């Protein structure tokens, strides 16, 4: 028992290790959510863009989401994808092959949400995969470095 307590204490006293966050290879990405059907999109458009459109559309700086169904689809026709610990809502107008062949364009940090940092990997075609992590992160030389 004493040996386990000693091991636990020693582990707690170790310094936090810093490391570069590696963006995933999109070839490993897997679609885990379904794309919405036309009926689901129509139902969502009617609800989102109905009488309360003036309230909901504030998230879009252009305010044009509810102008047409096509504009609404640009925002809402997405499915959840995962690649390791990264997740992203990728557009359903692109094929799985297009998503899986996307090449990394940039890495960045999104604004912190409470204690959660978000490392965002952006790929060609407009795909973004995000890692949410409870660690201090900073950008150094175009790379995300996080320390627990």
C-alpha positions, -999 to +999 in steps of 0.1 A: +000+000+000+028+024+009+045+016-024+014+026-044+010+058-024+046+067-030+042+061-068+010+082-069+028+111-050+057+109-074+035+110-104+017+141-091+050+159-086+063+154-121+064+185-143+039+189-171+053+179-204+049+201-234+044+187-268+035+196-303-001+187-313+000+168-346-029+173-369-045+141-382-041+127-416-076+130-431-072+096-447-078+082-412-110+103-407-143+085-402-178+098-406-196+091-374-228+111-379-253+109-408-259+136-433-293+151-429-320+141-454-338+166-476-368+163-453-347+170-422-331+200-439-365+213-449-379+208-413-348+226-399-351+254-424-387+260-415-380+260-378-347+279-379-358+304-405-394+307-396-408+334-373-377+333-350-352+339-379-344+373-366-331+357-333-313+327-347-296+343-377-274+365-355-247+338-355-241+345-392-224+379-396-238+382-432-273+374-419-281+356-452-286+320-439-324+323-441-326+340-475-328+307-493-327+269-487-293+268-505-279+294-481-293+273-452-277+242-466-243+259-467-245+261-429-265+230-418-258+203-444-230+187-423-221+155-406-197+148-377-164+132-386-136+120-362-099+114-367-083+103-335-092+129-308-101+155-335-136+162-345-152+183-372-185+189-389-177+184-426-200+195-454-221+167-470-219+183-505-184+168-507-177+131-510-160+110-484-130+107-509-127+145-511-127+148-473-102+119-469-078+133-495-078+168-480-043+182-473-034+202-442-033+240-449-028+255-415-029+250-377-043+275-353-059+281-319-095+291-316-106+315-288-105+297-255-138+285-241-135+285-203-108+260-195-109+244-229-084+252-256-092+244-292-065+234-317-080+238-352-064+220-382-077+235-415-075+215-447-081+223-483-118+223-493-128+241-462-126+212-438-117+219-402-109+193-375-107+205-339-091+191-308-106+203-275-081+200-247-078+211-211-042+223-214-024+255-219-016+259-256+003+284-277+014+288-312+052+286-319+065+286-354+032+276-370+028+247-346+004+242-317+023+234-285+002+222-255+013+215-219-009+198-193 
